[in-house]
Amino acid sequence: MKAKKRTALLGRVYLIICLIVALFPIYWMINTSFKSDSEIYAKVPTLIPHHPTGAAYSYLINNTNFLSSMKNSLIIAVSVSVFSILIAYPVAYTLSRLKFKGRRIFSKSVLFMYLLPTTVLYIPLYMLVSKMHLTNTIWGLIVIYPTFTLPYVAWILIPHIAAVPKELEEAAKVDGCSRIGTMYKIVFPLALPGIISTTIFTFAMCWGEYMYALVNLTSSQVQTFPLVISGLIYGDMPPWNQLMAGGVLAGIPIIVIYMLASSGLVGGATDGGVKG
């Protein structure tokens, strides 16, 4: 009994240490955002600001286009996430449920597109967007981002859809439900936890994307927030308080989305639906 208690105690201590290590960078980012420049560049770092100030946040909000850039990022991320789910879900359903000639090749093609480095597509995608007259617009990024989100969403959704028992679909077909009906009325709600989590990760991929935005956006009116934050760096002494304040503000939407979606990230909806 004592050995079990000792093991449980050591496990909790280990988890606490891991939690501290994981959360300390976030704490340090928040801590730095409230420091003055003199305190940041002091020889001895401080764990708690001696004279907390919100000057960095005030500068971002009042002296830069940070808020409008966050709105641009939000429009792009939401649009691409919704579009990716709408297109990739039928693809994932087809690959996990239907048997047809070339299915394996098509499945491997999706995986290959997912693993393809995005850096090799900078020039061809820029040329595509240029021919569509969408350069220096958020619509250009909305066209570009699905090239790496669609393969990711389709590949991740395949196991979530495959986990739904086929017997439920067969029962729905007996009741007169069509293939499209079973796909959206039966499988979609049961695979919803996986769909929600995949949507969140897709949103995060678009939300903080930097390189494609740097290549395609030049005007300050259409810039996304990573470009605005990078634009704060100048000279030999970066304004770390402003950079960290930008990181804190940029992290709020992701945290809010996770909190709102947490109730939907619950599996086990099919447990008991099929007799063993």
C-alpha positions as a Markdown table, in Angstrom:
| # | Residue | x | y | z |
|---|---|---|---|---|
| 1 | Met | 0.0 | 0.0 | 0.0 |
| 2 | Lys | 2.9 | 2.4 | 0.9 |
| 3 | Ala | 4.6 | 1.5 | -2.4 |
| 4 | Lys | 1.4 | 2.4 | -4.3 |
| 5 | Lys | 1.1 | 5.8 | -2.5 |
| 6 | Arg | 4.8 | 6.5 | -3.1 |
| 7 | Thr | 4.4 | 5.7 | -6.8 |
| 8 | Ala | 1.3 | 7.9 | -7.0 |
| 9 | Leu | 3.1 | 10.7 | -5.2 |
| 10 | Leu | 6.1 | 10.5 | -7.6 |
| 11 | Gly | 3.7 | 10.5 | -10.5 |
| 12 | Arg | 2.0 | 13.7 | -9.3 |
| 13 | Val | 5.4 | 15.3 | -8.7 |
| 14 | Tyr | 6.5 | 14.4 | -12.2 |
| 15 | Leu | 3.3 | 15.8 | -13.7 |
| 16 | Ile | 3.8 | 19.0 | -11.8 |
| 17 | Ile | 7.3 | 19.4 | -13.0 |
| 18 | Cys | 6.2 | 18.7 | -16.6 |
| 19 | Leu | 3.4 | 21.2 | -16.2 |
| 20 | Ile | 5.8 | 23.9 | -14.9 |
| 21 | Val | 8.3 | 23.3 | -17.7 |
| 22 | Ala | 5.5 | 23.4 | -20.3 |
| 23 | Leu | 3.8 | 26.6 | -18.9 |
| 24 | Phe | 6.9 | 28.6 | -18.0 |
| 25 | Pro | 7.5 | 29.9 | -21.5 |
| 26 | Ile | 3.9 | 31.2 | -21.5 |
| 27 | Tyr | 4.4 | 32.8 | -18.1 |
| 28 | Trp | 7.7 | 34.4 | -19.3 |
| 29 | Met | 5.9 | 35.8 | -22.4 |
| 30 | Ile | 3.2 | 37.4 | -20.2 |
| 31 | Asn | 5.7 | 38.5 | -17.7 |
| 32 | Thr | 7.9 | 40.2 | -20.3 |
| 33 | Ser | 5.0 | 41.9 | -22.0 |
| 34 | Phe | 4.4 | 44.0 | -18.8 |
| 35 | Lys | 8.1 | 45.0 | -18.3 |
| 36 | Ser | 9.8 | 48.2 | -19.4 |
| 37 | Asp | 12.7 | 48.2 | -21.7 |
| 38 | Ser | 15.2 | 49.0 | -19.0 |
| 39 | Glu | 14.0 | 46.0 | -16.9 |
| 40 | Ile | 14.0 | 43.6 | -19.8 |
| 41 | Tyr | 17.7 | 44.5 | -20.6 |
| 42 | Ala | 18.8 | 44.5 | -17.0 |
| 43 | Lys | 21.7 | 42.2 | -16.2 |
| 44 | Val | 19.7 | 40.2 | -13.6 |
| 45 | Pro | 16.3 | 38.9 | -15.0 |
| 46 | Thr | 13.2 | 39.3 | -12.9 |
| 47 | Leu | 10.6 | 36.7 | -12.5 |
| 48 | Ile | 8.0 | 39.3 | -11.6 |
| 49 | Pro | 8.0 | 42.9 | -13.1 |
| 50 | His | 9.1 | 45.4 | -10.5 |
| 51 | His | 7.0 | 48.2 | -12.2 |
| 52 | Pro | 4.3 | 46.5 | -14.3 |
| 53 | Thr | 3.2 | 48.6 | -17.3 |
| 54 | Gly | 0.8 | 48.1 | -20.1 |
| 55 | Ala | 2.7 | 50.4 | -22.5 |
| 56 | Ala | 3.5 | 47.6 | -24.9 |
| 57 | Tyr | -0.2 | 46.7 | -25.3 |
| 58 | Ser | -1.1 | 50.4 | -25.6 |
| 59 | Tyr | 1.5 | 50.8 | -28.4 |
| 60 | Leu | 0.2 | 47.8 | -30.3 |
| 61 | Ile | -3.4 | 48.9 | -30.1 |
| 62 | Asn | -2.9 | 52.6 | -30.7 |
| 63 | Asn | 0.2 | 52.9 | -32.8 |
| 64 | Thr | 0.0 | 49.9 | -35.1 |
| 65 | Asn | -2.6 | 48.1 | -37.2 |
| 66 | Phe | -2.4 | 45.1 | -35.0 |
| 67 | Leu | -6.1 | 44.8 | -34.3 |
| 68 | Ser | -7.0 | 45.1 | -38.0 |
| 69 | Ser | -4.4 | 42.5 | -38.9 |
| 70 | Met | -5.9 | 40.1 | -36.3 |
| 71 | Lys | -9.2 | 40.6 | -38.0 |
| 72 | Asn | -7.6 | 39.8 | -41.4 |
| 73 | Ser | -6.1 | 36.6 | -39.9 |
| 74 | Leu | -9.4 | 35.7 | -38.4 |
| 75 | Ile | -11.2 | 36.0 | -41.7 |
| 76 | Ile | -8.6 | 33.9 | -43.5 |
| 77 | Ala | -8.4 | 31.2 | -40.8 |
| 78 | Val | -12.2 | 30.8 | -40.4 |
| 79 | Ser | -12.8 | 30.8 | -44.2 |
| 80 | Val | -10.1 | 28.2 | -44.9 |
| 81 | Ser | -11.0 | 26.0 | -42.0 |
| 82 | Val | -14.7 | 25.8 | -43.0 |
| 83 | Phe | -13.8 | 25.3 | -46.7 |
| 84 | Ser | -11.3 | 22.6 | -45.8 |
| 85 | Ile | -13.8 | 20.6 | -43.8 |
| 86 | Leu | -16.5 | 21.0 | -46.4 |
| 87 | Ile | -14.2 | 19.6 | -49.1 |
| 88 | Ala | -12.1 | 17.2 | -47.2 |
| 89 | Tyr | -14.9 | 15.4 | -45.3 |
| 90 | Pro | -16.4 | 13.8 | -48.4 |
| 91 | Val | -12.9 | 12.8 | -49.5 |
| 92 | Ala | -12.1 | 11.2 | -46.2 |
| 93 | Tyr | -15.5 | 9.4 | -46.1 |
| 94 | Thr | -14.9 | 8.1 | -49.6 |
| 95 | Leu | -11.5 | 6.8 | -48.8 |
| 96 | Ser | -12.5 | 5.1 | -45.6 |
| 97 | Arg | -15.9 | 3.6 | -46.7 |
| 98 | Leu | -16.0 | 3.1 | -50.4 |
| 99 | Lys | -14.1 | 0.5 | -52.4 |
| 100 | Phe | -13.2 | 1.6 | -55.9 |
| 101 | Lys | -10.3 | 1.1 | -58.4 |
| 102 | Gly | -7.3 | 3.3 | -57.6 |
| 103 | Arg | -8.5 | 3.8 | -54.0 |
| 104 | Arg | -5.1 | 3.0 | -52.5 |
| 105 | Ile | -3.2 | 5.2 | -55.0 |
| 106 | Phe | -5.6 | 8.1 | -54.3 |
| 107 | Ser | -5.1 | 7.6 | -50.5 |
| 108 | Lys | -1.3 | 7.6 | -50.9 |
| 109 | Ser | -1.6 | 10.7 | -53.1 |
| 110 | Val | -3.4 | 12.5 | -50.2 |
| 111 | Leu | -0.6 | 11.5 | -47.8 |
| 112 | Phe | 2.1 | 12.6 | -50.3 |
| 113 | Met | 0.4 | 16.0 | -50.7 |
| 114 | Tyr | 0.3 | 16.3 | -46.9 |
| 115 | Leu | 4.0 | 15.5 | -46.6 |
| 116 | Leu | 5.0 | 17.8 | -49.4 |
| 117 | Pro | 7.1 | 20.7 | -48.1 |
| 118 | Thr | 5.2 | 23.9 | -48.5 |
| 119 | Thr | 8.4 | 25.8 | -49.4 |
| 120 | Val | 8.5 | 24.2 | -52.8 |
| 121 | Leu | 5.1 | 25.8 | -53.7 |
| 122 | Tyr | 5.9 | 29.4 | -52.9 |
| 123 | Ile | 6.7 | 30.4 | -56.5 |
| 124 | Pro | 4.0 | 28.4 | -58.4 |
| 125 | Leu | 1.3 | 29.5 | -55.9 |
| 126 | Tyr | 2.4 | 33.1 | -56.2 |
| 127 | Met | 2.2 | 32.9 | -60.0 |
| 128 | Leu | -1.2 | 31.3 | -59.7 |
| 129 | Val | -2.5 | 34.0 | -57.4 |
| 130 | Ser | -0.9 | 36.7 | -59.6 |
| 131 | Lys | -2.8 | 35.4 | -62.7 |
| 132 | Met | -6.0 | 35.4 | -60.7 |
| 133 | His | -5.2 | 39.1 | -59.8 |
| 134 | Leu | -5.4 | 38.3 | -56.1 |
| 135 | Thr | -1.9 | 39.4 | -55.0 |
| 136 | Asn | -1.8 | 41.6 | -52.0 |
| 137 | Thr | -5.3 | 40.5 | -50.9 |
| 138 | Ile | -6.5 | 38.2 | -48.1 |
| 139 | Trp | -8.4 | 36.3 | -50.9 |
| 140 | Gly | -5.0 | 35.3 | -52.3 |
| 141 | Leu | -4.2 | 33.6 | -49.0 |
| 142 | Ile | -7.6 | 32.0 | -48.8 |
| 143 | Val | -6.8 | 30.4 | -52.2 |
| 144 | Ile | -3.3 | 29.4 | -51.1 |
| 145 | Tyr | -3.8 | 27.9 | -47.7 |
| 146 | Pro | -6.1 | 25.0 | -48.7 |
| 147 | Thr | -3.2 | 23.5 | -50.6 |
| 148 | Phe | -1.7 | 22.4 | -47.3 |
| 149 | Thr | -4.9 | 22.2 | -45.1 |
| 150 | Leu | -7.0 | 20.0 | -47.4 |
| 151 | Pro | -4.6 | 17.1 | -47.5 |
| 152 | Tyr | -4.0 | 17.4 | -43.7 |
| 153 | Val | -7.8 | 17.5 | -42.9 |
| 154 | Ala | -8.6 | 14.6 | -45.3 |
| 155 | Trp | -5.8 | 12.4 | -43.9 |
| 156 | Ile | -6.6 | 13.1 | -40.2 |
| 157 | Leu | -10.4 | 12.5 | -40.7 |
| 158 | Ile | -10.0 | 9.1 | -42.3 |
| 159 | Pro | -9.4 | 7.2 | -39.0 |
| 160 | His | -12.2 | 9.1 | -37.2 |
| 161 | Ile | -14.7 | 8.1 | -39.9 |
| 162 | Ala | -13.4 | 4.6 | -40.0 |
| 163 | Ala | -14.0 | 4.3 | -36.3 |
| 164 | Val | -17.8 | 4.7 | -36.8 |
| 165 | Pro | -19.3 | 1.2 | -36.9 |
| 166 | Lys | -20.5 | 0.3 | -40.4 |
| 167 | Glu | -23.5 | -1.5 | -38.9 |
| 168 | Leu | -25.0 | 1.9 | -38.1 |
| 169 | Glu | -24.9 | 2.9 | -41.7 |
| 170 | Glu | -26.3 | -0.4 | -42.8 |
| 171 | Ala | -29.2 | 0.1 | -40.4 |
| 172 | Ala | -29.8 | 3.6 | -41.8 |
| 173 | Lys | -29.8 | 2.2 | -45.3 |
| 174 | Val | -32.4 | -0.4 | -44.3 |
| 175 | Asp | -34.6 | 2.4 | -43.1 |
| 176 | Gly | -34.3 | 4.1 | -46.5 |
| 177 | Cys | -31.5 | 6.6 | -45.9 |
| 178 | Ser | -29.4 | 7.3 | -48.9 |
| 179 | Arg | -25.6 | 7.3 | -49.1 |
| 180 | Ile | -25.4 | 11.1 | -48.8 |
| 181 | Gly | -27.9 | 10.9 | -45.9 |
| 182 | Thr | -25.9 | 8.4 | -43.9 |
| 183 | Met | -22.7 | 10.4 | -44.6 |
| 184 | Tyr | -24.1 | 13.6 | -43.1 |
| 185 | Lys | -26.9 | 12.4 | -40.8 |
| 186 | Ile | -25.2 | 9.3 | -39.2 |
| 187 | Val | -21.4 | 9.4 | -39.6 |
| 188 | Phe | -20.9 | 13.2 | -39.4 |
| 189 | Pro | -22.4 | 13.6 | -35.9 |
| 190 | Leu | -20.6 | 10.5 | -34.6 |
| 191 | Ala | -17.2 | 11.7 | -36.0 |
| 192 | Leu | -17.8 | 15.3 | -34.8 |
| 193 | Pro | -15.2 | 15.2 | -32.0 |
| 194 | Gly | -12.5 | 14.4 | -34.5 |
| 195 | Ile | -13.9 | 16.9 | -37.0 |
| 196 | Ile | -13.9 | 19.7 | -34.3 |
| 197 | Ser | -10.3 | 18.9 | -33.2 |
| 198 | Thr | -9.2 | 18.8 | -36.8 |
| 199 | Thr | -10.9 | 22.1 | -37.5 |
| 200 | Ile | -9.1 | 23.7 | -34.5 |
| 201 | Phe | -5.7 | 22.5 | -35.7 |
| 202 | Thr | -6.5 | 23.7 | -39.2 |
| 203 | Phe | -7.5 | 27.1 | -37.8 |
| 204 | Ala | -4.2 | 27.3 | -35.8 |
| 205 | Met | -2.2 | 26.4 | -39.0 |
| 206 | Cys | -3.7 | 29.3 | -40.9 |
| 207 | Trp | -3.8 | 31.7 | -37.9 |
| 208 | Gly | -0.1 | 31.8 | -37.3 |
| 209 | Glu | 1.2 | 31.2 | -40.8 |
| 210 | Tyr | 4.0 | 33.6 | -41.7 |
| 211 | Met | 5.9 | 32.7 | -44.9 |
| 212 | Tyr | 3.0 | 32.7 | -47.5 |
| 213 | Ala | 1.7 | 35.9 | -45.9 |
| 214 | Leu | 5.1 | 37.5 | -46.2 |
| 215 | Val | 5.5 | 36.5 | -49.9 |
| 216 | Asn | 2.0 | 37.6 | -50.9 |
| 217 | Leu | 1.0 | 40.6 | -48.7 |
| 218 | Thr | 2.8 | 43.9 | -48.9 |
| 219 | Ser | 0.1 | 46.5 | -48.0 |
| 220 | Ser | -0.4 | 47.3 | -44.3 |
| 221 | Gln | -4.2 | 47.2 | -44.7 |
| 222 | Val | -4.2 | 43.5 | -45.6 |
| 223 | Gln | -1.3 | 42.2 | -43.5 |
| 224 | Thr | -1.9 | 39.4 | -41.0 |
| 225 | Phe | -0.7 | 39.7 | -37.4 |
| 226 | Pro | 2.5 | 37.7 | -37.8 |
| 227 | Leu | 3.7 | 40.3 | -40.3 |
| 228 | Val | 2.8 | 43.2 | -37.9 |
| 229 | Ile | 4.7 | 41.5 | -35.1 |
| 230 | Ser | 7.8 | 40.8 | -37.2 |
| 231 | Gly | 7.6 | 44.5 | -38.3 |
| 232 | Leu | 8.2 | 45.6 | -34.7 |
| 233 | Ile | 11.8 | 44.2 | -34.9 |
| 234 | Tyr | 14.3 | 46.9 | -35.8 |
| 235 | Gly | 17.9 | 47.7 | -34.8 |
| 236 | Asp | 20.0 | 45.7 | -32.4 |
| 237 | Met | 17.6 | 45.9 | -29.5 |
| 238 | Pro | 14.2 | 44.3 | -30.3 |
| 239 | Pro | 11.2 | 45.6 | -28.3 |
| 240 | Trp | 10.6 | 42.3 | -26.5 |
| 241 | Asn | 7.7 | 43.7 | -24.5 |
| 242 | Gln | 5.8 | 44.6 | -27.6 |
| 243 | Leu | 6.7 | 41.3 | -29.3 |
| 244 | Met | 5.5 | 39.4 | -26.3 |
| 245 | Ala | 2.4 | 41.5 | -26.0 |
| 246 | Gly | 1.6 | 40.7 | -29.6 |
| 247 | Gly | 2.0 | 37.0 | -28.8 |
| 248 | Val | -0.3 | 37.2 | -25.8 |
| 249 | Leu | -3.0 | 39.0 | -27.8 |
| 250 | Ala | -2.6 | 36.5 | -30.7 |
| 251 | Gly | -3.0 | 33.6 | -28.4 |
| 252 | Ile | -6.3 | 34.7 | -26.9 |
| 253 | Pro | -8.5 | 33.6 | -29.9 |
| 254 | Ile | -7.0 | 30.1 | -29.9 |
| 255 | Ile | -7.6 | 29.7 | -26.2 |
| 256 | Val | -11.2 | 30.9 | -26.5 |
| 257 | Ile | -11.8 | 28.5 | -29.4 |
| 258 | Tyr | -10.4 | 25.6 | -27.4 |
| 259 | Met | -12.6 | 26.5 | -24.4 |
| 260 | Leu | -15.8 | 26.8 | -26.6 |
| 261 | Ala | -15.1 | 23.6 | -28.4 |
| 262 | Ser | -14.0 | 21.5 | -25.4 |
| 263 | Ser | -17.6 | 20.3 | -24.8 |
| 264 | Gly | -17.6 | 18.8 | -28.3 |
| 265 | Leu | -14.3 | 17.0 | -27.9 |
| 266 | Val | -15.9 | 14.0 | -26.2 |
| 267 | Gly | -15.7 | 10.6 | -27.8 |
| 268 | Gly | -17.6 | 7.4 | -27.0 |
| 269 | Ala | -20.9 | 8.5 | -28.8 |
| 270 | Thr | -21.0 | 5.1 | -30.5 |
| 271 | Asp | -20.5 | 3.0 | -27.4 |
| 272 | Gly | -23.4 | 0.6 | -27.0 |
| 273 | Gly | -24.7 | 1.4 | -30.4 |
| 274 | Val | -23.8 | -2.0 | -31.8 |
| 275 | Lys | -24.2 | -5.3 | -29.9 |
| 276 | Gly | -21.0 | -7.2 | -29.5 |
